[in-house]
Amino acid sequence: TDQLHREMLFGHPLHRLAPVAIARDDSSDSVLFKTSDARFAEVHLTWGERAPGYPTTVFYTSVNAWADAQVEE
């Protein structure tokens, strides 16, 4: 969560959603966050400097929707 806040620019889709990290995939630098509006967001962190359009974020309505998307990949 701290790294996400270091990378987010003002106006990022997660900026006002109080994201909390719930899972991390070290092999892809992705983190799954639960948001204050009850959605889930898979975020690909850059582990670098802030840049427009990053970190990339995909929203899901549930953990099951996120898991289904992982199977489809």
Residue, then its C-alpha position, 0 to 999 in steps of 0.5 A: t500500500d505504501q508503494l502504491h501511494r509513492e507511485m500514484l499521481f493525483g487523479h489516479p483511479l485509486h487516489r480517493l478509494a483508500p486501497v488496502a493491499i490483500a495479495r501480492d504476486d512477486s513474479s509480476d510486480s502486481v498487487l491486489f487491493k480492496t478499495s473503499d467502494a468494495r471493489f478489487a483492483e489489480v495494480h502493476l507497480t513499477w517500483g520506480e518513479r511516478a509517471p502518467g498512466y502508471p501504475t496500471t490498474v484493472f478493477y474487478t467487482s469481486v475476488n471471484a471475478w479477479a480469480d476468473a480473469q486469472v484463469e482466462e489468462 
